[in-house]
């Protein structure tokens, strides 16, 4: 089971947005999908993802 499934919807959306802004900024728009973001999140791992969620929340990325 993927650790992404254990996240709340708000956490998942925040993490996807952070990944798009940081890790996928040079990707073409049609490639920057939720599926591609989830693949990057899986490779990052749960501990780093938790830090990214906290950073995103602290910087207000979840509201954008």
MIFI-40778 format. One record per atom (N, C-alpha, C, CB): residue number from 1; atom name; x, y, z. Coordinates in pm, 1 decimal. Glycine has a CB too. Layout:
+-----+------+----------+----------+----------+
:  nr : atom :        X :        Y :        Z :
+-----+------+----------+----------+----------+
: NUM :   CA :        X :        Y :        Z :
...
+-----+------+----------+----------+----------+
This chain:
+-----+------+----------+----------+----------+
:  nr : atom :        X :        Y :        Z :
+-----+------+----------+----------+----------+
:   1 :    N :     83.1 :   -118.0 :      0.0 :
:   1 :   CA :      0.0 :      0.0 :      0.0 :
:   1 :    C :     87.9 :    124.8 :      0.0 :
:   1 :   CB :    -94.7 :     -0.5 :    120.9 :
:   2 :    N :     47.5 :    221.6 :    -75.0 :
:   2 :   CA :    119.8 :    346.9 :    -86.3 :
:   2 :    C :     92.2 :    435.9 :     35.3 :
:   2 :   CB :     81.3 :    419.5 :   -216.1 :
:   3 :    N :    192.8 :    505.1 :     82.2 :
:   3 :   CA :    170.3 :    594.7 :    196.3 :
:   3 :    C :     85.5 :    715.0 :    156.2 :
:   3 :   CB :    304.5 :    642.4 :    254.3 :
:   4 :    N :     74.6 :    743.5 :     28.8 :
:   4 :   CA :     -9.4 :    854.4 :    -17.3 :
:   4 :    C :   -154.6 :    831.0 :     22.7 :
:   4 :   CB :      1.8 :    871.4 :   -170.3 :
:   5 :    N :   -196.8 :    705.8 :     24.9 :
:   5 :   CA :   -335.0 :    673.2 :     60.5 :
:   5 :    C :   -366.2 :    702.7 :    206.0 :
:   5 :   CB :   -362.8 :    528.1 :     31.6 :
:   6 :    N :   -263.8 :    719.0 :    289.0 :
:   6 :   CA :   -285.8 :    747.6 :    430.6 :
:   6 :    C :   -299.0 :    897.5 :    457.5 :
:   6 :   CB :   -171.9 :    690.1 :    513.5 :
:   7 :    N :   -272.1 :    982.0 :    357.5 :
:   7 :   CA :   -280.1 :   1126.2 :    374.2 :
:   7 :    C :   -423.4 :   1174.4 :    356.5 :
:   7 :   CB :   -187.5 :   1196.9 :    275.2 :
:   8 :    N :   -456.9 :   1283.8 :    423.7 :
:   8 :   CA :   -588.7 :   1344.7 :    402.4 :
:   8 :    C :   -589.3 :   1413.0 :    266.0 :
:   8 :   CB :   -623.5 :   1447.0 :    516.4 :
:   9 :    N :   -706.5 :   1447.9 :    218.1 :
:   9 :   CA :   -717.4 :   1512.4 :     87.7 :
:   9 :    C :   -645.8 :   1647.7 :     85.5 :
:   9 :   CB :   -864.5 :   1530.5 :     50.2 :
:  10 :    N :   -655.7 :   1722.7 :    195.1 :
:  10 :   CA :   -588.5 :   1852.7 :    203.7 :
:  10 :    C :   -437.6 :   1834.7 :    198.1 :
:  10 :   CB :   -628.5 :   1926.5 :    332.9 :
:  11 :    N :   -385.7 :   1736.5 :    272.6 :
:  11 :   CA :   -241.8 :   1709.7 :    271.8 :
:  11 :    C :   -196.2 :   1666.0 :    132.9 :
:  11 :   CB :   -206.3 :   1601.9 :    375.9 :
:  12 :    N :   -272.4 :   1579.9 :     70.5 :
:  12 :   CA :   -238.0 :   1529.1 :    -62.7 :
:  12 :    C :   -236.8 :   1643.2 :   -164.4 :
:  12 :   CB :   -337.9 :   1419.0 :   -106.6 :
:  13 :    N :   -336.8 :   1730.2 :   -160.7 :
:  13 :   CA :   -342.9 :   1842.5 :   -254.4 :
:  13 :    C :   -227.4 :   1940.0 :   -231.7 :
:  13 :   CB :   -476.7 :   1915.8 :   -240.7 :
:  14 :    N :   -195.7 :   1966.6 :   -104.7 :
:  14 :   CA :    -83.6 :   2054.9 :    -72.8 :
:  14 :    C :     46.9 :   1996.5 :   -123.0 :
:  14 :   CB :    -75.4 :   2079.5 :     77.9 :
:  15 :    N :     67.2 :   1869.0 :    -99.1 :
:  15 :   CA :    190.2 :   1803.4 :   -141.6 :
:  15 :    C :    201.7 :   1802.1 :   -293.4 :
:  15 :   CB :    196.1 :   1660.9 :    -87.3 :
:  16 :    N :     93.4 :   1776.0 :   -362.2 :
:  16 :   CA :     96.0 :   1778.1 :   -509.2 :
:  16 :    C :    130.2 :   1917.6 :   -560.5 :
:  16 :   CB :    -39.8 :   1732.4 :   -566.6 :
:  17 :    N :     73.9 :   2018.6 :   -497.9 :
:  17 :   CA :    101.8 :   2156.8 :   -541.0 :
:  17 :    C :    248.4 :   2191.9 :   -518.2 :
:  17 :   CB :     11.3 :   2256.9 :   -465.5 :
:  18 :    N :    304.4 :   2152.3 :   -403.3 :
:  18 :   CA :    445.2 :   2178.2 :   -374.8 :
:  18 :    C :    532.9 :   2106.7 :   -476.8 :
:  18 :   CB :    481.3 :   2133.2 :   -231.5 :
:  19 :    N :    501.6 :   1981.9 :   -506.6 :
:  19 :   CA :    580.1 :   1905.9 :   -603.8 :
:  19 :    C :    574.2 :   1972.4 :   -740.6 :
:  19 :   CB :    529.7 :   1760.9 :   -612.7 :
:  20 :    N :    455.6 :   2019.0 :   -780.9 :
:  20 :   CA :    444.1 :   2087.0 :   -910.9 :
:  20 :    C :    527.1 :   2215.8 :   -913.7 :
:  20 :   CB :    296.3 :   2119.0 :   -941.8 :
:  21 :    N :    523.7 :   2291.6 :   -803.9 :
:  21 :   CA :    596.3 :   2418.8 :   -799.7 :
:  21 :    C :    747.3 :   2400.7 :   -793.9 :
:  21 :   CB :    551.1 :   2499.8 :   -680.9 :
:  22 :    N :    791.9 :   2297.1 :   -724.5 :
:  22 :   CA :    935.5 :   2279.5 :   -701.9 :
:  22 :    C :    997.3 :   2178.9 :   -798.8 :
:  22 :   CB :    960.5 :   2234.8 :   -558.8 :
:  23 :    N :    942.2 :   2060.6 :   -805.4 :
:  23 :   CA :   1004.7 :   1951.6 :   -880.7 :
:  23 :    C :    960.2 :   1943.1 :  -1026.3 :
:  23 :   CB :    975.5 :   1821.6 :   -813.3 :
:  24 :    N :    845.0 :   2002.2 :  -1058.2 :
:  24 :   CA :    792.7 :   1988.8 :  -1193.5 :
:  24 :    C :    783.3 :   2123.8 :  -1265.4 :
:  24 :   CB :    656.0 :   1922.7 :  -1189.7 :
:  25 :    N :    858.9 :   2222.9 :  -1220.5 :
:  25 :   CA :    845.8 :   2356.5 :  -1278.8 :
:  25 :    C :    892.4 :   2362.3 :  -1423.8 :
:  25 :   CB :    924.0 :   2456.0 :  -1196.9 :
:  26 :    N :    976.1 :   2269.1 :  -1466.2 :
:  26 :   CA :   1023.6 :   2268.7 :  -1604.4 :
:  26 :    C :    951.1 :   2166.1 :  -1690.8 :
:  26 :   CB :   1172.1 :   2241.6 :  -1607.7 :
:  27 :    N :    853.5 :   2097.4 :  -1633.5 :
:  27 :   CA :    775.0 :   2000.1 :  -1710.1 :
:  27 :    C :    674.2 :   2074.9 :  -1797.6 :
:  27 :   CB :    701.8 :   1899.5 :  -1614.8 :
:  28 :    N :    641.8 :   2021.2 :  -1914.3 :
:  28 :   CA :    530.9 :   2079.4 :  -1991.4 :
:  28 :    C :    401.3 :   2066.9 :  -1911.8 :
:  28 :   CB :    516.6 :   2009.5 :  -2130.3 :
:  29 :    N :    310.5 :   2161.1 :  -1930.1 :
:  29 :   CA :    185.5 :   2164.4 :  -1852.4 :
:  29 :    C :    104.7 :   2036.0 :  -1866.9 :
:  29 :   CB :    100.2 :   2282.8 :  -1895.4 :
:  30 :    N :    103.0 :   1976.9 :  -1985.1 :
:  30 :   CA :     21.7 :   1856.8 :  -2005.4 :
:  30 :    C :     81.5 :   1733.3 :  -1938.1 :
:  30 :   CB :      4.8 :   1830.6 :  -2153.7 :
:  31 :    N :    205.7 :   1742.1 :  -1892.9 :
:  31 :   CA :    270.6 :   1628.9 :  -1825.2 :
:  31 :    C :    259.0 :   1642.0 :  -1673.4 :
:  31 :   CB :    419.0 :   1619.5 :  -1866.2 :
:  32 :    N :    237.4 :   1761.7 :  -1623.3 :
:  32 :   CA :    231.8 :   1786.9 :  -1478.6 :
:  32 :    C :     93.8 :   1749.8 :  -1424.2 :
:  32 :   CB :    264.0 :   1935.8 :  -1447.3 :
:  33 :    N :     65.8 :   1620.5 :  -1420.3 :
:  33 :   CA :    -63.2 :   1569.2 :  -1373.8 :
:  33 :    C :    -51.4 :   1519.8 :  -1230.0 :
:  33 :   CB :   -113.3 :   1455.6 :  -1465.8 :
:  34 :    N :   -166.6 :   1490.8 :  -1168.9 :
:  34 :   CA :   -166.7 :   1432.1 :  -1034.2 :
:  34 :    C :    -90.8 :   1299.8 :  -1033.4 :
:  34 :   CB :   -311.3 :   1410.6 :   -984.1 :
:  35 :    N :   -110.3 :   1220.3 :  -1137.0 :
:  35 :   CA :    -44.2 :   1089.5 :  -1144.7 :
:  35 :    C :    108.0 :   1105.2 :  -1143.9 :
:  35 :   CB :    -89.2 :   1013.9 :  -1271.7 :
:  36 :    N :    158.8 :   1197.8 :  -1224.6 :
:  36 :   CA :    304.0 :   1220.1 :  -1229.5 :
:  36 :    C :    355.0 :   1276.5 :  -1096.3 :
:  36 :   CB :    340.0 :   1316.5 :  -1345.2 :
:  37 :    N :    278.3 :   1367.0 :  -1036.1 :
:  37 :   CA :    316.9 :   1421.7 :   -905.5 :
:  37 :    C :    320.3 :   1310.4 :   -800.6 :
:  37 :   CB :    218.8 :   1534.0 :   -861.9 :
:  38 :    N :    222.1 :   1220.6 :   -805.4 :
:  38 :   CA :    217.8 :   1109.1 :   -709.9 :
:  38 :    C :    337.8 :   1016.6 :   -726.2 :
:  38 :   CB :     88.4 :   1029.4 :   -727.0 :
:  39 :    N :    383.9 :    996.4 :   -848.5 :
:  39 :   CA :    502.2 :    912.8 :   -870.6 :
:  39 :    C :    625.4 :    977.1 :   -807.1 :
:  39 :   CB :    525.4 :    890.2 :  -1021.8 :
:  40 :    N :    637.7 :   1108.1 :   -820.2 :
:  40 :   CA :    750.2 :   1179.1 :   -758.2 :
:  40 :    C :    739.1 :   1171.1 :   -606.1 :
:  40 :   CB :    754.5 :   1327.4 :   -804.5 :
:  41 :    N :    619.1 :   1188.2 :   -553.6 :
:  41 :   CA :    596.6 :   1181.4 :   -409.4 :
:  41 :    C :    634.5 :   1044.0 :   -355.7 :
:  41 :   CB :    449.9 :   1212.9 :   -376.1 :
:  42 :    N :    597.3 :    938.7 :   -426.8 :
:  42 :   CA :    632.9 :    802.5 :   -384.5 :
:  42 :    C :    784.0 :    785.3 :   -377.0 :
:  42 :   CB :    573.2 :    698.7 :   -480.8 :
:  43 :    N :    857.0 :    843.7 :   -471.2 :
:  43 :   CA :   1002.7 :    831.8 :   -471.6 :
:  43 :    C :   1067.6 :    914.7 :   -362.3 :
:  43 :   CB :   1057.6 :    873.1 :   -605.8 :
:  44 :    N :   1005.2 :   1024.5 :   -325.2 :
:  44 :   CA :   1059.3 :   1110.1 :   -219.2 :
:  44 :    C :   1052.2 :   1039.6 :    -84.6 :
:  44 :   CB :    983.3 :   1243.8 :   -213.2 :
:  45 :    N :    941.9 :    970.8 :    -59.1 :
:  45 :   CA :    924.6 :    897.0 :     65.4 :
:  45 :    C :    843.1 :    973.9 :    167.5 :
:  45 :   CB :   1058.4 :    862.3 :    123.7 :
:  46 :    N :    792.8 :    901.4 :    267.7 :
:  46 :   CA :    701.2 :    962.1 :    364.8 :
:  46 :    C :    763.4 :   1069.6 :    453.2 :
:  46 :   CB :    645.0 :    856.0 :    451.5 :
:  47 :    N :    887.9 :   1054.2 :    492.9 :
:  47 :   CA :    947.8 :   1152.9 :    582.7 :
:  47 :    C :    968.2 :   1286.0 :    510.9 :
:  47 :   CB :   1081.8 :   1101.4 :    637.8 :
:  48 :    N :   1025.6 :   1282.3 :    391.7 :
:  48 :   CA :   1045.7 :   1405.4 :    314.1 :
:  48 :    C :    911.8 :   1465.7 :    273.8 :
:  48 :   CB :   1131.3 :   1377.4 :    188.6 :
:  49 :    N :    814.8 :   1380.6 :    241.9 :
:  49 :   CA :    682.3 :   1430.2 :    204.9 :
:  49 :    C :    618.7 :   1503.3 :    322.8 :
:  49 :   CB :    591.7 :   1314.1 :    158.2 :
:  50 :    N :    635.2 :   1451.5 :    442.4 :
:  50 :   CA :    583.0 :   1518.3 :    561.8 :
:  50 :    C :    644.5 :   1655.9 :    580.3 :
:  50 :   CB :    608.6 :   1433.5 :    685.4 :
:  51 :    N :    774.4 :   1666.0 :    555.8 :
:  51 :   CA :    841.6 :   1796.0 :    565.3 :
:  51 :    C :    790.5 :   1892.2 :    458.5 :
:  51 :   CB :    993.6 :   1778.8 :    552.2 :
:  52 :    N :    764.7 :   1839.8 :    338.5 :
:  52 :   CA :    714.2 :   1923.8 :    229.7 :
:  52 :    C :    572.1 :   1972.3 :    259.2 :
:  52 :   CB :    717.2 :   1846.5 :     96.7 :
:  53 :    N :    489.7 :   1886.8 :    319.0 :
:  53 :   CA :    353.8 :   1927.4 :    355.9 :
:  53 :    C :    360.3 :   2041.1 :    457.1 :
:  53 :   CB :    273.6 :   1807.4 :    413.6 :
:  54 :    N :    445.6 :   2025.6 :    558.9 :
:  54 :   CA :    459.4 :   2129.7 :    661.3 :
:  54 :    C :    508.3 :   2259.7 :    598.8 :
:  54 :   CB :    556.2 :   2084.3 :    772.6 :
:  55 :    N :    606.9 :   2253.2 :    512.5 :
:  55 :   CA :    658.2 :   2373.5 :    446.1 :
:  55 :    C :    550.9 :   2439.4 :    361.1 :
:  55 :   CB :    779.5 :   2339.3 :    359.5 :
:  56 :    N :    474.3 :   2357.3 :    289.4 :
:  56 :   CA :    367.0 :   2411.1 :    206.3 :
:  56 :    C :    260.5 :   2480.2 :    288.7 :
:  56 :   CB :    304.5 :   2301.4 :    124.3 :
:  57 :    N :    222.4 :   2418.8 :    399.6 :
:  57 :   CA :    122.4 :   2478.7 :    488.0 :
:  57 :    C :    175.3 :   2609.3 :    548.3 :
:  57 :   CB :     83.2 :   2379.9 :    600.1 :
:  58 :    N :    301.7 :   2609.0 :    590.7 :
:  58 :   CA :    361.2 :   2727.7 :    650.7 :
:  58 :    C :    369.1 :   2844.6 :    552.8 :
:  58 :   CB :    499.4 :   2695.3 :    702.7 :
:  59 :    N :    388.4 :   2813.1 :    425.7 :
:  59 :   CA :    401.1 :   2916.9 :    323.8 :
:  59 :    C :    269.1 :   2951.3 :    254.8 :
:  59 :   CB :    501.1 :   2873.7 :    220.8 :
:  60 :    N :    162.0 :   2888.6 :    298.1 :
:  60 :   CA :     30.1 :   2920.0 :    243.2 :
:  60 :    C :      3.2 :   2862.4 :    106.5 :
:  60 :   CB :     13.2 :   3065.5 :    236.8 :
:  61 :    N :     78.0 :   2762.8 :     66.1 :
:  61 :   CA :     59.4 :   2703.2 :    -66.0 :
:  61 :    C :    -73.1 :   2628.8 :    -74.0 :
:  61 :   CB :    175.1 :   2608.4 :    -98.7 :
:  62 :    N :   -122.7 :   2578.1 :     36.6 :
:  62 :   CA :   -249.0 :   2502.6 :     35.8 :
:  62 :    C :   -368.2 :   2589.3 :     -0.3 :
:  62 :   CB :   -272.7 :   2438.9 :    171.0 :
:  63 :    N :   -358.8 :   2720.1 :     18.2 :
:  63 :   CA :   -469.2 :   2809.9 :    -12.6 :
:  63 :    C :   -470.5 :   2852.8 :   -158.2 :
:  63 :   CB :   -462.8 :   2931.2 :     75.5 :
:  64 :    N :   -360.1 :   2834.8 :   -226.8 :
:  64 :   CA :   -351.2 :   2884.1 :   -365.2 :
:  64 :    C :   -418.6 :   2792.9 :   -462.7 :
:  64 :   CB :   -208.0 :   2902.0 :   -405.6 :
+-----+------+----------+----------+----------+
